[in-house]
Amino acid sequence: MPNREDCDPEEAKALADIEAYGCHILYVLEEDELAPFAYSVGIEHNFKAPEIIVIGLKQEISQFIINEYCSRVRSGEVFEPGQRSTGFIEGFECQFGAVHIEHYREHCGWDMWFYDGLDFRVLQLIYPTVDGIWPWDAEASDWFRAWQPLLDTPPAPPA
């Protein structure tokens, strides 16, 4: 964990949030055709549970999901890749997916700062469309697949 005296104001706020609330949440805005995403920092440090990332949802929803996850792991609930769960998005079951370490640099920069490297785990919260179609379903649109990419395999090499 970084030393508070060596931190800039944003880093100091992250450390204070991790201490006070169990985690700090970062929201990365949509850029070109890349979906926005949010992720946690500090959950593994505080609760020995993986960090969490949510891709393609509005900031308020993403923050609710991450806070709910933090609260539930604080209470001792365990989430595993492939497991489905309710209570994160009203009226929908969500599924947890593993995040491959090769996605950490692009999606979890503050975790790398906090843990001083790649020694942490991350789960992706995956959600279906309002019609109940998952990103891996044959009926899923190309847009939906691109908007909520699955991070369980290494990224494709640049074309």
C-alpha positions as CSV (number, residue, x, y, z in Angstrom):
1,M,0.0,0.0,0.0
2,P,1.4,3.4,-0.9
3,N,2.7,5.8,1.7
4,R,0.3,8.7,2.3
5,E,3.1,11.3,2.6
6,D,4.3,10.5,-0.9
7,C,0.8,11.0,-2.5
8,D,-0.8,13.7,-4.5
9,P,-4.3,14.9,-3.5
10,E,-6.1,12.3,-5.7
11,E,-4.0,9.5,-4.4
12,A,-4.6,10.6,-0.8
13,K,-8.3,10.7,-1.5
14,A,-8.2,7.1,-2.8
15,L,-6.3,6.0,0.3
16,A,-8.8,7.7,2.5
17,D,-11.8,6.1,0.7
18,I,-10.2,2.7,1.0
19,E,-9.7,3.2,4.7
20,A,-13.2,4.7,5.3
21,Y,-15.4,2.7,2.9
22,G,-13.4,-0.4,2.0
23,C,-12.7,0.7,-1.5
24,H,-12.2,3.6,-3.9
25,I,-14.1,3.7,-7.2
26,L,-12.7,5.0,-10.5
27,Y,-15.0,5.8,-13.4
28,V,-13.3,6.0,-16.9
29,L,-15.4,8.0,-19.4
30,E,-16.4,6.7,-22.8
31,E,-13.7,7.4,-25.4
32,D,-14.4,7.1,-29.2
33,E,-16.0,3.7,-29.5
34,L,-14.7,2.4,-26.2
35,A,-17.3,2.0,-23.5
36,P,-17.0,3.7,-20.1
37,F,-16.0,1.5,-17.2
38,A,-15.7,1.6,-13.5
39,Y,-13.5,-0.4,-11.1
40,S,-12.6,-0.8,-7.5
41,V,-9.3,-0.3,-5.7
42,G,-8.7,-1.7,-2.2
43,I,-11.3,-4.5,-1.9
44,E,-8.7,-7.3,-2.1
45,H,-6.5,-5.4,0.5
46,N,-9.4,-5.0,2.9
47,F,-11.5,-8.1,2.4
48,K,-9.3,-10.7,0.5
49,A,-11.8,-10.7,-2.3
50,P,-11.1,-9.8,-5.9
51,E,-11.5,-6.2,-7.1
52,I,-14.4,-5.7,-9.5
53,I,-14.9,-4.0,-12.9
54,V,-18.1,-3.0,-14.7
55,I,-18.1,-2.0,-18.3
56,G,-20.6,-0.1,-20.4
57,L,-22.9,1.3,-17.7
58,K,-23.6,4.8,-16.5
59,Q,-21.5,6.1,-13.6
60,E,-24.3,6.0,-11.0
61,I,-25.2,2.4,-11.8
62,S,-21.6,1.3,-11.9
63,Q,-20.9,3.0,-8.5
64,F,-23.9,1.3,-7.0
65,I,-22.8,-2.1,-8.3
66,I,-19.3,-1.7,-6.9
67,N,-20.5,-0.4,-3.5
68,E,-23.0,-3.3,-3.3
69,Y,-20.2,-5.8,-4.2
70,C,-17.9,-4.2,-1.5
71,S,-20.7,-4.4,1.1
72,R,-21.5,-8.0,0.3
73,V,-17.8,-9.2,0.4
74,R,-17.4,-7.3,3.6
75,S,-20.2,-9.4,5.0
76,G,-18.4,-12.6,3.9
77,E,-20.2,-13.3,0.6
78,V,-17.9,-15.0,-1.9
79,F,-18.2,-14.5,-5.7
80,E,-16.5,-16.8,-8.2
81,P,-16.1,-16.7,-12.0
82,G,-19.2,-18.2,-13.7
83,Q,-21.4,-17.6,-10.7
84,R,-24.7,-15.8,-11.2
85,S,-26.1,-13.4,-8.6
86,T,-29.0,-11.0,-8.1
87,G,-29.2,-7.6,-6.4
88,F,-26.7,-5.7,-8.5
89,I,-29.0,-4.6,-11.3
90,E,-32.7,-4.5,-10.4
91,G,-34.7,-7.2,-12.1
92,F,-31.7,-8.9,-13.7
93,E,-29.3,-11.7,-12.8
94,C,-25.6,-10.9,-13.4
95,Q,-22.7,-13.2,-13.8
96,F,-19.1,-12.8,-12.7
97,G,-16.3,-13.4,-15.0
98,A,-12.5,-13.7,-14.5
99,V,-10.3,-10.9,-15.8
100,H,-7.1,-11.9,-17.5
101,I,-4.0,-10.2,-16.1
102,E,-3.1,-8.8,-19.6
103,H,-6.1,-6.5,-19.2
104,Y,-4.9,-5.0,-16.0
105,R,-2.7,-2.3,-17.5
106,E,-5.5,-0.9,-19.7
107,H,-8.3,-1.2,-17.2
108,C,-6.9,-1.3,-13.6
109,G,-4.1,1.3,-13.5
110,W,-4.9,2.5,-10.0
111,D,-4.9,-1.0,-8.7
112,M,-1.4,-1.4,-10.1
113,W,-0.4,1.7,-8.2
114,F,-2.1,0.6,-5.0
115,Y,-0.7,-3.0,-5.1
116,D,2.6,-1.9,-6.5
117,G,2.4,-4.3,-9.5
118,L,0.1,-7.0,-10.7
119,D,-0.4,-9.0,-7.5
120,F,-4.2,-8.7,-7.2
121,R,-7.3,-10.3,-8.7
122,V,-10.2,-8.8,-10.6
123,L,-13.7,-10.0,-11.4
124,Q,-15.9,-8.6,-14.1
125,L,-19.6,-8.1,-13.4
126,I,-21.4,-9.1,-16.7
127,Y,-25.0,-8.2,-17.4
128,P,-27.5,-9.2,-20.1
129,T,-29.5,-6.9,-22.3
130,V,-33.0,-6.0,-21.2
131,D,-34.2,-8.9,-23.3
132,G,-32.0,-11.3,-21.3
133,I,-29.3,-11.8,-24.0
134,W,-25.7,-12.3,-22.7
135,P,-22.7,-11.0,-24.6
136,W,-21.7,-14.6,-25.5
137,D,-25.2,-15.6,-26.8
138,A,-25.4,-16.0,-30.6
139,E,-28.2,-13.4,-30.7
140,A,-26.1,-10.7,-29.1
141,S,-25.5,-7.8,-31.4
142,D,-22.0,-6.8,-32.4
143,W,-22.6,-3.4,-30.7
144,F,-23.5,-5.1,-27.3
145,R,-20.4,-7.4,-27.6
146,A,-18.2,-4.4,-28.3
147,W,-19.8,-2.3,-25.5
148,Q,-19.3,-5.0,-22.9
149,P,-16.2,-6.8,-23.9
150,L,-15.4,-9.9,-21.9
151,L,-12.0,-9.7,-20.2
152,D,-11.4,-13.4,-19.4
153,T,-8.9,-13.9,-22.3
154,P,-5.9,-11.9,-23.4
155,P,-6.6,-8.9,-25.6
156,A,-6.3,-9.5,-29.3
157,P,-3.1,-8.3,-30.9
158,P,-3.4,-5.0,-32.8
159,A,-4.3,-5.5,-36.5
